[in-house]
Amino acid sequence: MSQFAMYGKFKAHPGKGGELAQILLEAAEASKADEGCQFYIVNAAEDDLDTIWVTELWRDAEAHAAALKNEGAQAMIKRAMPLIASVEPVKLRPLGGKGLE
Amino acid sequence: MSQFAMYGKFKAHPGKGGELAQILLEAAEASKADEGCQFYIVNAAEDDLDTIWVTELWRDAEAHAAALKNEGAQAMIKRAMPLIASVEPVKLRPLGGKGLE
């Protein structure tokens, strides 16, 4: 299986989590047109609304890399950057389970 | 939205990640019969095959709690326990995105 999954942990500056989540939800909306993207789910941590986790599942690592180069994605990254205190990507290899196509 | 998501980070004892992943894949298989479970995906960290992340999405927190009480789940937890060095649950509130029903 060459699918590529990633959890992105975004720590927003204090009080900026909601605004950051909105931008990430726009990115999720844009990903609906990308066949290489299988999931792009935006979550807030239950105990800290300034910690936003994005659950991504891609056909392969190349599809993910290509999406990041997209102009729309670059514009969204620029808007999000000032809101973000830190980012921690967790790269994963999906092994199987329910909900995996 | 009352959906409940969780990332479970399981750190296996050295060399035990594959065995732990197999048990979690059995749990994922069992979850296919549970209508309250929407995703149960087992992943290995790209950089450490002894770190297993489970991506779970449930109809609500109650569906998740009920599944844990199930006899089969309890038996799997017992088998997995000796393989696990640490567990870190990340509780999430899904906000939206692609792949969320």
gemmi code that builds the backbone of each chain (N, CA, C; Angstrom):
import gemmi

chains = {
    "A": [
        ("MET", (0.848, -1.194, 0.000), (0.000, 0.000, 0.000), (0.882, 1.242, 0.000)),
        ("SER", (0.677, 2.130, -0.973), (1.536, 3.312, -1.038), (0.803, 4.557, -0.543)),
        ("GLN", (-0.388, 4.355, 0.070), (-1.102, 5.527, 0.569), (-0.241, 6.267, 1.590)),
        ("PHE", (-0.521, 7.547, 1.684), (0.270, 8.393, 2.555), (-0.678, 9.132, 3.498)),
        ("ALA", (-0.426, 9.024, 4.766), (-1.280, 9.719, 5.733), (-0.432, 10.673, 6.536)),
        ("MET", (-1.052, 11.723, 6.982), (-0.342, 12.677, 7.822), (-1.312, 13.288, 8.811)),
        ("TYR", (-0.836, 13.444, 10.041), (-1.523, 14.289, 11.002), (-0.699, 15.566, 11.050)),
        ("GLY", (-1.333, 16.692, 10.887), (-0.627, 17.958, 11.074), (-1.132, 18.602, 12.347)),
        ("LYS", (-0.233, 18.827, 13.284), (-0.623, 19.490, 14.543), (-0.232, 20.958, 14.454)),
        ("PHE", (-1.222, 21.821, 14.417), (-0.991, 23.258, 14.326), (-1.323, 23.883, 15.670)),
        ("LYS", (-0.356, 24.567, 16.213), (-0.601, 25.301, 17.460), (-0.749, 26.760, 17.043)),
        ("ALA", (-1.963, 27.297, 17.252), (-2.200, 28.698, 16.881), (-1.742, 29.617, 18.006)),
        ("HIS", (-1.468, 30.865, 17.658), (-1.225, 31.850, 18.707), (-2.497, 31.953, 19.548)),
        ("PRO", (-2.361, 32.336, 20.830), (-3.522, 32.328, 21.731), (-4.737, 33.042, 21.142)),
        ("GLY", (-5.864, 32.337, 21.136), (-7.120, 32.907, 20.650), (-7.297, 32.869, 19.149)),
        ("LYS", (-6.300, 32.353, 18.425), (-6.360, 32.361, 16.966), (-6.771, 31.017, 16.367)),
        ("GLY", (-7.079, 30.046, 17.223), (-7.411, 28.711, 16.721), (-8.620, 28.683, 15.794)),
        ("GLY", (-9.641, 29.449, 16.138), (-10.864, 29.449, 15.332), (-10.606, 29.999, 13.929)),
        ("GLU", (-9.823, 31.068, 13.888), (-9.507, 31.699, 12.602), (-8.652, 30.747, 11.739)),
        ("LEU", (-7.686, 30.115, 12.387), (-6.840, 29.145, 11.673), (-7.687, 27.976, 11.158)),
        ("ALA", (-8.601, 27.502, 11.993), (-9.463, 26.374, 11.590), (-10.271, 26.754, 10.344)),
        ("GLN", (-10.742, 27.999, 10.298), (-11.520, 28.432, 9.136), (-10.701, 28.349, 7.851)),
        ("ILE", (-9.449, 28.781, 7.912), (-8.589, 28.715, 6.726), (-8.344, 27.249, 6.338)),
        ("LEU", (-8.117, 26.403, 7.341), (-7.883, 24.982, 7.050), (-9.143, 24.317, 6.491)),
        ("LEU", (-10.310, 24.789, 6.929), (-11.563, 24.254, 6.370), (-11.715, 24.684, 4.909)),
        ("GLU", (-11.215, 25.860, 4.575), (-11.207, 26.277, 3.157), (-10.285, 25.363, 2.350)),
        ("ALA", (-9.139, 25.043, 2.940), (-8.210, 24.121, 2.265), (-8.876, 22.756, 2.077)),
        ("ALA", (-9.614, 22.320, 3.092), (-10.323, 21.041, 3.013), (-11.356, 21.085, 1.887)),
        ("GLU", (-12.046, 22.223, 1.796), (-13.059, 22.405, 0.753), (-12.391, 22.303, -0.632)),
        ("ALA", (-11.259, 22.962, -0.778), (-10.530, 22.925, -2.058), (-10.059, 21.501, -2.373)),
        ("SER", (-9.731, 20.741, -1.339), (-9.215, 19.378, -1.553), (-10.293, 18.448, -2.106)),
        ("LYS", (-11.560, 18.867, -1.996), (-12.643, 18.008, -2.500), (-12.545, 17.805, -4.004)),
        ("ALA", (-11.910, 18.762, -4.699), (-11.759, 18.639, -6.144), (-10.506, 17.841, -6.525)),
        ("ASP", (-9.706, 17.466, -5.525), (-8.432, 16.782, -5.796), (-8.615, 15.279, -5.612)),
        ("GLU", (-8.536, 14.564, -6.713), (-8.752, 13.108, -6.641), (-7.687, 12.387, -5.824)),
        ("GLY", (-6.535, 13.012, -5.702), (-5.443, 12.391, -4.950), (-5.648, 12.463, -3.446)),
        ("CYS", (-6.598, 13.306, -3.033), (-6.858, 13.493, -1.598), (-8.070, 12.675, -1.182)),
        ("GLN", (-7.900, 11.801, -0.207), (-9.001, 10.950, 0.234), (-9.679, 11.487, 1.497)),
        ("PHE", (-8.874, 12.008, 2.433), (-9.441, 12.693, 3.606), (-8.684, 13.985, 3.824)),
        ("TYR", (-9.396, 14.946, 4.311), (-8.756, 16.179, 4.790), (-9.713, 16.704, 5.853)),
        ("ILE", (-9.498, 16.245, 7.064), (-10.436, 16.538, 8.143), (-9.779, 17.484, 9.144)),
        ("VAL", (-10.499, 18.533, 9.468), (-9.991, 19.532, 10.409), (-10.633, 19.279, 11.767)),
        ("ASN", (-9.800, 19.174, 12.793), (-10.266, 18.905, 14.151), (-9.662, 19.917, 15.121)),
        ("ALA", (-10.410, 20.241, 16.154), (-9.834, 20.997, 17.269), (-9.571, 20.016, 18.402)),
        ("ALA", (-8.471, 20.214, 19.127), (-8.232, 19.387, 20.308), (-9.335, 19.669, 21.310)),
        ("GLU", (-9.864, 18.615, 21.934), (-10.965, 18.771, 22.896), (-10.582, 19.720, 24.026)),
        ("ASP", (-9.309, 19.666, 24.437), (-8.897, 20.426, 25.622), (-8.210, 21.748, 25.296)),
        ("ASP", (-8.139, 22.095, 24.003), (-7.448, 23.347, 23.642), (-7.838, 23.754, 22.225)),
        ("LEU", (-8.741, 24.728, 22.141), (-9.268, 25.107, 20.832), (-8.227, 25.853, 19.980)),
        ("ASP", (-7.068, 26.154, 20.566), (-5.985, 26.740, 19.764), (-5.049, 25.664, 19.195)),
        ("THR", (-5.357, 24.410, 19.457), (-4.588, 23.317, 18.850), (-5.472, 22.643, 17.809)),
        ("ILE", (-5.078, 22.762, 16.565), (-5.865, 22.232, 15.455), (-5.082, 21.075, 14.828)),
        ("TRP", (-5.746, 19.958, 14.683), (-5.124, 18.785, 14.064), (-5.812, 18.533, 12.713)),
        ("VAL", (-5.038, 18.370, 11.684), (-5.600, 18.019, 10.386), (-5.243, 16.562, 10.095)),
        ("THR", (-6.256, 15.788, 9.756), (-6.063, 14.374, 9.408), (-6.098, 14.279, 7.892)),
        ("GLU", (-4.973, 13.938, 7.293), (-4.922, 13.860, 5.833), (-4.634, 12.438, 5.376)),
        ("LEU", (-5.313, 12.033, 4.311), (-5.003, 10.753, 3.670), (-4.941, 11.007, 2.171)),
        ("TRP", (-3.801, 10.613, 1.582), (-3.551, 10.860, 0.169), (-3.283, 9.551, -0.561)),
        ("ARG", (-3.552, 9.561, -1.856), (-3.307, 8.378, -2.679), (-1.849, 7.945, -2.529)),
        ("ASP", (-0.949, 8.913, -2.524), (0.467, 8.640, -2.313), (1.149, 9.959, -1.934)),
        ("ALA", (2.410, 9.872, -1.556), (3.140, 11.064, -1.094), (3.247, 12.107, -2.213)),
        ("GLU", (3.301, 11.643, -3.460), (3.422, 12.559, -4.605), (2.159, 13.428, -4.729)),
        ("ALA", (0.994, 12.828, -4.535), (-0.255, 13.589, -4.630), (-0.271, 14.695, -3.568)),
        ("HIS", (0.249, 14.381, -2.383), (0.317, 15.370, -1.309), (1.282, 16.503, -1.682)),
        ("ALA", (2.451, 16.135, -2.160), (3.462, 17.138, -2.533), (2.936, 18.037, -3.648)),
        ("ALA", (2.249, 17.448, -4.621), (1.708, 18.224, -5.747), (0.671, 19.226, -5.255)),
        ("ALA", (-0.168, 18.804, -4.311), (-1.225, 19.692, -3.810), (-0.628, 20.906, -3.101)),
        ("LEU", (0.495, 20.705, -2.421), (1.121, 21.819, -1.695), (1.677, 22.880, -2.641)),
        ("LYS", (2.008, 22.459, -3.861), (2.603, 23.400, -4.827), (1.551, 24.264, -5.522)),
        ("ASN", (0.311, 23.821, -5.417), (-0.810, 24.520, -6.022), (-0.876, 25.985, -5.557)),
        ("GLU", (-1.215, 26.884, -6.474), (-1.261, 28.327, -6.140), (-2.243, 28.643, -5.015)),
        ("GLY", (-3.417, 28.034, -5.101), (-4.431, 28.273, -4.064), (-3.910, 27.844, -2.701)),
        ("ALA", (-3.223, 26.704, -2.661), (-2.677, 26.210, -1.401), (-1.624, 27.178, -0.874)),
        ("GLN", (-0.778, 27.667, -1.765), (0.271, 28.609, -1.353), (-0.349, 29.875, -0.759)),
        ("ALA", (-1.433, 30.347, -1.383), (-2.103, 31.557, -0.882), (-2.690, 31.307, 0.505)),
        ("MET", (-3.261, 30.114, 0.699), (-3.839, 29.805, 2.012), (-2.743, 29.678, 3.075)),
        ("ILE", (-1.626, 29.090, 2.693), (-0.504, 28.963, 3.639), (-0.042, 30.356, 4.077)),
        ("LYS", (0.036, 31.283, 3.122), (0.456, 32.664, 3.462), (-0.501, 33.320, 4.448)),
        ("ARG", (-1.810, 33.075, 4.258), (-2.787, 33.665, 5.181), (-2.713, 33.010, 6.562)),
        ("ALA", (-2.397, 31.719, 6.564), (-2.395, 30.986, 7.840), (-1.136, 31.257, 8.665)),
        ("MET", (-0.020, 31.473, 7.994), (1.276, 31.589, 8.678), (1.275, 32.522, 9.890)),
        ("PRO", (0.719, 33.747, 9.771), (0.793, 34.663, 10.921), (-0.003, 34.178, 12.141)),
        ("LEU", (-0.890, 33.214, 11.919), (-1.729, 32.717, 13.025), (-1.070, 31.559, 13.769)),
        ("ILE", (-0.025, 31.005, 13.167), (0.542, 29.740, 13.645), (1.787, 29.949, 14.502)),
        ("ALA", (1.765, 29.369, 15.698), (2.936, 29.427, 16.570), (3.896, 28.279, 16.248)),
        ("SER", (3.357, 27.097, 15.971), (4.210, 25.950, 15.633), (3.422, 24.902, 14.853)),
        ("VAL", (4.148, 24.124, 14.086), (3.540, 23.027, 13.318), (4.358, 21.774, 13.589)),
        ("GLU", (3.666, 20.669, 13.768), (4.345, 19.389, 13.974), (3.685, 18.355, 13.073)),
        ("PRO", (4.355, 17.968, 11.991), (3.748, 16.959, 11.118), (4.089, 15.556, 11.612)),
        ("VAL", (3.103, 14.668, 11.550), (3.322, 13.268, 11.912), (3.049, 12.449, 10.649)),
        ("LYS", (4.114, 11.915, 10.048), (3.949, 11.168, 8.795), (3.694, 9.700, 9.087)),
        ("LEU", (2.696, 9.164, 8.408), (2.227, 7.821, 8.734), (2.126, 6.935, 7.511)),
        ("ARG", (2.240, 5.657, 7.774), (2.013, 4.635, 6.750), (0.739, 3.883, 7.128)),
        ("PRO", (-0.362, 4.085, 6.400), (-1.602, 3.374, 6.760), (-1.429, 1.872, 6.540)),
        ("LEU", (-1.839, 1.083, 7.513), (-1.684, -0.368, 7.427), (-2.991, -1.068, 7.080)),
        ("GLY", (-4.101, -0.451, 7.421), (-5.404, -1.059, 7.136), (-6.426, -0.552, 8.126)),
        ("GLY", (-7.642, -1.087, 8.011), (-8.677, -0.724, 8.957), (-9.953, -0.302, 8.299)),
        ("LYS", (-10.867, 0.203, 9.122), (-12.182, 0.613, 8.642), (-12.136, 2.049, 8.135)),
        ("GLY", (-12.669, 2.265, 6.926), (-12.736, 3.616, 6.375), (-11.615, 3.912, 5.402)),
        ("LEU", (-10.693, 2.963, 5.263), (-9.566, 3.115, 4.340), (-9.985, 2.475, 3.023)),
        ("GLU", (-9.881, 3.246, 1.940), (-10.328, 2.674, 0.661), (-9.200, 1.911, -0.026)),
    ],
    "B": [
        ("MET", (-22.080, 19.513, 15.673), (-21.621, 18.156, 15.345), (-21.148, 17.464, 16.625)),
        ("SER", (-21.684, 16.271, 16.898), (-21.287, 15.590, 18.129), (-20.335, 14.436, 17.854)),
        ("GLN", (-19.825, 14.364, 16.604), (-18.887, 13.280, 16.309), (-17.678, 13.371, 17.235)),
        ("PHE", (-17.079, 12.233, 17.447), (-15.939, 12.154, 18.357), (-14.778, 11.500, 17.616)),
        ("ALA", (-13.651, 12.164, 17.616), (-12.479, 11.602, 16.951), (-11.369, 11.437, 17.969)),
        ("MET", (-10.538, 10.482, 17.721), (-9.397, 10.276, 18.599), (-8.228, 9.739, 17.793)),
        ("TYR", (-7.059, 10.260, 18.096), (-5.823, 9.628, 17.649), (-5.279, 8.903, 18.872)),
        ("GLY", (-4.968, 7.658, 18.726), (-4.309, 6.934, 19.817), (-2.870, 6.656, 19.406)),
        ("LYS", (-1.926, 7.180, 20.185), (-0.507, 6.932, 19.885), (-0.011, 5.831, 20.808)),
        ("PHE", (0.313, 4.693, 20.205), (0.795, 3.554, 20.969), (2.281, 3.387, 20.704)),
        ("LYS", (3.050, 3.407, 21.758), (4.476, 3.150, 21.632), (4.668, 1.714, 22.097)),
        ("ALA", (5.111, 0.862, 21.157), (5.329, -0.541, 21.511), (6.721, -0.714, 22.106)),
        ("HIS", (6.896, -1.783, 22.860), (8.243, -2.119, 23.303), (9.078, -2.408, 22.048)),
        ("PRO", (10.399, -2.196, 22.133), (11.240, -2.316, 20.929), (10.993, -3.622, 20.160)),
        ("GLY", (10.730, -3.489, 18.868), (10.528, -4.651, 18.007), (9.136, -5.236, 18.047)),
        ("LYS", (8.257, -4.675, 18.871), (6.916, -5.251, 19.042), (5.838, -4.503, 18.253)),
        ("GLY", (6.231, -3.496, 17.483), (5.248, -2.686, 16.764), (4.411, -3.501, 15.783)),
        ("GLY", (5.039, -4.428, 15.073), (4.313, -5.219, 14.081), (3.249, -6.090, 14.726)),
        ("GLU", (3.617, -6.685, 15.845), (2.685, -7.568, 16.560), (1.512, -6.757, 17.122)),
        ("LEU", (1.840, -5.584, 17.660), (0.793, -4.705, 18.184), (-0.138, -4.250, 17.052)),
        ("ALA", (0.462, -3.908, 15.906), (-0.353, -3.455, 14.765), (-1.331, -4.556, 14.351)),
        ("GLN", (-0.887, -5.806, 14.385), (-1.765, -6.921, 14.008), (-2.984, -6.996, 14.920)),
        ("ILE", (-2.768, -6.824, 16.210), (-3.898, -6.865, 17.153), (-4.840, -5.692, 16.896)),
        ("LEU", (-4.269, -4.520, 16.639), (-5.108, -3.341, 16.380), (-5.870, -3.506, 15.061)),
        ("LEU", (-5.259, -4.189, 14.097), (-5.968, -4.451, 12.838), (-7.139, -5.417, 13.066)),
        ("GLU", (-6.971, -6.331, 14.004), (-8.108, -7.206, 14.373), (-9.221, -6.367, 14.995)),
        ("ALA", (-8.834, -5.407, 15.849), (-9.833, -4.521, 16.460), (-10.538, -3.710, 15.374)),
        ("ALA", (-9.767, -3.267, 14.384), (-10.340, -2.503, 13.273), (-11.340, -3.362, 12.508)),
        ("GLU", (-10.971, -4.627, 12.315), (-11.840, -5.568, 11.608), (-13.157, -5.740, 12.381)),
        ("ALA", (-13.042, -5.893, 13.676), (-14.237, -6.049, 14.522), (-15.100, -4.787, 14.470)),
        ("SER", (-14.464, -3.623, 14.332), (-15.215, -2.356, 14.331), (-16.072, -2.206, 13.083)),
        ("LYS", (-15.785, -3.028, 12.071), (-16.567, -2.930, 10.830), (-18.034, -3.279, 11.064)),
        ("ALA", (-18.290, -4.074, 12.110), (-19.675, -4.456, 12.411), (-20.367, -3.435, 13.321)),
        ("ASP", (-19.617, -2.432, 13.762), (-20.148, -1.451, 14.715), (-20.566, -0.194, 13.960)),
        ("GLU", (-21.871, 0.037, 13.922), (-22.383, 1.191, 13.168), (-21.932, 2.526, 13.748)),
        ("GLY", (-21.600, 2.511, 15.026), (-21.162, 3.754, 15.677), (-19.753, 4.170, 15.303)),
        ("CYS", (-19.016, 3.232, 14.682), (-17.626, 3.499, 14.307), (-17.547, 3.850, 12.825)),
        ("GLN", (-17.016, 5.025, 12.527), (-16.923, 5.453, 11.131), (-15.541, 5.196, 10.528)),
        ("PHE", (-14.499, 5.432, 11.316), (-13.130, 5.068, 10.893), (-12.432, 4.370, 12.032)),
        ("TYR", (-11.591, 3.454, 11.682), (-10.668, 2.853, 12.644), (-9.475, 2.432, 11.812)),
        ("ILE", (-8.561, 3.355, 11.648), (-7.434, 3.133, 10.737), (-6.151, 2.975, 11.547)),
        ("VAL", (-5.417, 1.924, 11.226), (-4.165, 1.635, 11.923), (-3.004, 2.093, 11.040)),
        ("ASN", (-2.121, 2.899, 11.612), (-0.977, 3.445, 10.879), (0.305, 3.195, 11.667)),
        ("ALA", (1.408, 3.012, 10.949), (2.720, 3.019, 11.590), (3.361, 4.365, 11.301)),
        ("ALA", (4.083, 4.914, 12.273), (4.839, 6.144, 12.013), (5.889, 5.831, 10.960)),
        ("GLU", (6.051, 6.736, 9.996), (7.010, 6.511, 8.904), (8.425, 6.294, 9.445)),
        ("ASP", (8.745, 7.001, 10.533), (10.130, 6.971, 11.021), (10.339, 6.014, 12.193)),
        ("ASP", (9.309, 5.272, 12.578), (9.462, 4.367, 13.715), (8.347, 3.338, 13.709)),
        ("LEU", (8.643, 2.136, 13.263), (7.602, 1.114, 13.116), (7.110, 0.589, 14.461)),
        ("ASP", (7.744, 1.018, 15.556), (7.235, 0.666, 16.880), (6.279, 1.729, 17.428)),
        ("THR", (6.028, 2.751, 16.639), (5.021, 3.746, 17.034), (3.819, 3.570, 16.119)),
        ("ILE", (2.707, 3.170, 16.709), (1.487, 2.885, 15.955), (0.447, 3.935, 16.332)),
        ("TRP", (-0.120, 4.560, 15.325), (-1.173, 5.551, 15.560), (-2.491, 4.982, 15.026)),
        ("VAL", (-3.517, 5.050, 15.842), (-4.841, 4.643, 15.387), (-5.694, 5.902, 15.220)),
        ("THR", (-6.304, 6.030, 14.047), (-7.193, 7.165, 13.757), (-8.624, 6.664, 13.913)),
        ("GLU", (-9.310, 7.178, 14.894), (-10.678, 6.721, 15.128), (-11.669, 7.861, 14.937)),
        ("LEU", (-12.792, 7.537, 14.330), (-13.905, 8.499, 14.235), (-15.171, 7.750, 14.604)),
        ("TRP", (-15.888, 8.319, 15.570), (-17.098, 7.683, 16.112), (-18.288, 8.615, 15.977)),
        ("ARG", (-19.468, 8.022, 15.923), (-20.701, 8.809, 15.836), (-20.759, 9.809, 16.983)),
        ("ASP", (-20.384, 9.360, 18.170), (-20.315, 10.232, 19.341), (-19.448, 9.540, 20.393)),
        ("ALA", (-19.162, 10.253, 21.463), (-18.278, 9.714, 22.502), (-18.895, 8.466, 23.147)),
        ("GLU", (-20.220, 8.419, 23.217), (-20.903, 7.282, 23.837), (-20.664, 6.001, 23.025)),
        ("ALA", (-20.691, 6.112, 21.701), (-20.453, 4.937, 20.847), (-19.047, 4.395, 21.086)),
        ("HIS", (-18.096, 5.300, 21.272), (-16.716, 4.885, 21.540), (-16.617, 4.191, 22.907)),
        ("ALA", (-17.235, 4.794, 23.912), (-17.181, 4.224, 25.261), (-17.840, 2.837, 25.285)),
        ("ALA", (-18.964, 2.701, 24.574), (-19.675, 1.417, 24.539), (-18.804, 0.341, 23.888)),
        ("ALA", (-18.101, 0.702, 22.820), (-17.266, -0.274, 22.111), (-16.145, -0.787, 23.008)),
        ("LEU", (-15.617, 0.081, 23.854), (-14.516, -0.330, 24.743), (-14.977, -1.334, 25.788)),
        ("LYS", (-16.265, -1.302, 26.117), (-16.780, -2.212, 27.154), (-17.051, -3.608, 26.612)),
        ("ASN", (-17.115, -3.723, 25.306), (-17.378, -4.982, 24.620), (-16.364, -6.064, 25.038)),
        ("GLU", (-16.854, -7.288, 25.204), (-15.973, -8.393, 25.647), (-14.795, -8.631, 24.712)),
        ("GLY", (-15.090, -8.607, 23.407), (-14.025, -8.833, 22.423), (-12.960, -7.759, 22.533)),
        ("ALA", (-13.385, -6.516, 22.721), (-12.434, -5.415, 22.854), (-11.577, -5.604, 24.091)),
        ("GLN", (-12.216, -6.012, 25.188), (-11.475, -6.226, 26.433), (-10.421, -7.323, 26.263)),
        ("ALA", (-10.785, -8.381, 25.529), (-9.834, -9.480, 25.299), (-8.652, -8.987, 24.466)),
        ("MET", (-8.934, -8.141, 23.461), (-7.844, -7.621, 22.625), (-6.938, -6.684, 23.415)),
        ("ILE", (-7.548, -5.885, 24.288), (-6.751, -4.982, 25.129), (-5.795, -5.805, 26.001)),
        ("LYS", (-6.299, -6.903, 26.563), (-5.451, -7.771, 27.405), (-4.267, -8.326, 26.628)),
        ("ARG", (-4.525, -8.710, 25.362), (-3.428, -9.262, 24.547), (-2.430, -8.168, 24.174)),
        ("ALA", (-2.931, -6.968, 23.964), (-2.057, -5.885, 23.515), (-1.213, -5.301, 24.646)),
        ("MET", (-1.766, -5.296, 25.847), (-1.109, -4.610, 26.977), (0.377, -4.941, 27.146)),
        ("PRO", (0.759, -6.244, 27.105), (2.175, -6.552, 27.351), (3.113, -6.010, 26.265)),
        ("LEU", (2.552, -5.637, 25.113), (3.382, -5.150, 24.006), (3.594, -3.636, 24.069)),
        ("ILE", (2.798, -2.976, 24.908), (2.723, -1.516, 24.895), (3.573, -0.883, 25.990)),
        ("ALA", (4.437, 0.046, 25.569), (5.243, 0.792, 26.538), (4.481, 2.013, 27.038)),
        ("SER", (3.760, 2.684, 26.138), (2.992, 3.857, 26.548), (1.873, 4.133, 25.560)),
        ("VAL", (0.846, 4.794, 26.039), (-0.285, 5.183, 25.197), (-0.559, 6.660, 25.433)),
        ("GLU", (-0.828, 7.379, 24.360), (-1.151, 8.799, 24.488), (-2.379, 9.057, 23.625)),
        ("PRO", (-3.528, 9.258, 24.255), (-4.727, 9.529, 23.457), (-4.837, 11.026, 23.162)),
        ("VAL", (-5.225, 11.364, 21.948), (-5.456, 12.760, 21.574), (-6.931, 12.866, 21.211)),
        ("LYS", (-7.718, 13.512, 22.074), (-9.165, 13.606, 21.845), (-9.482, 14.847, 21.024)),
        ("LEU", (-10.303, 14.649, 20.008), (-10.531, 15.707, 19.027), (-12.008, 15.961, 18.785)),
        ("ARG", (-12.281, 17.183, 18.374), (-13.624, 17.559, 17.946), (-13.562, 17.841, 16.449)),
        ("PRO", (-14.121, 16.960, 15.616), (-14.054, 17.185, 14.163), (-14.867, 18.422, 13.792)),
        ("LEU", (-14.282, 19.299, 12.991), (-14.954, 20.543, 12.603), (-15.522, 20.478, 11.193)),
        ("GLY", (-14.944, 19.631, 10.357), (-15.428, 19.509, 8.980), (-14.306, 19.049, 8.080)),
        ("GLY", (-14.608, 18.976, 6.775), (-13.573, 18.609, 5.819), (-13.998, 17.495, 4.908)),
        ("LYS", (-13.030, 17.022, 4.145), (-13.283, 15.978, 3.160), (-13.180, 14.604, 3.805)),
        ("GLY", (-14.185, 13.759, 3.588), (-14.136, 12.393, 4.109), (-14.937, 12.226, 5.383)),
        ("LEU", (-15.460, 13.353, 5.891), (-16.260, 13.325, 7.107), (-17.714, 13.210, 6.685)),
        ("GLU", (-18.425, 12.223, 7.234), (-19.824, 12.054, 6.802), (-20.775, 12.879, 7.665)),
    ],
}
model = gemmi.Model(1)
for chain_id, residues in chains.items():
    chain = gemmi.Chain(chain_id)
    for i, (resn, *xyz) in enumerate(residues, 1):
        res = gemmi.Residue()
        res.name, res.seqid = resn, gemmi.SeqId(i, " ")
        for name, pos in zip(("N", "CA", "C"), xyz):
            atom = gemmi.Atom()
            atom.name, atom.element = name, gemmi.Element(name[0])
            atom.pos, atom.b_iso = gemmi.Position(*pos), 0.0
            res.add_atom(atom)
        chain.add_residue(res)
    model.add_chain(chain)
structure = gemmi.Structure()
structure.add_model(model)
structure.setup_entities()
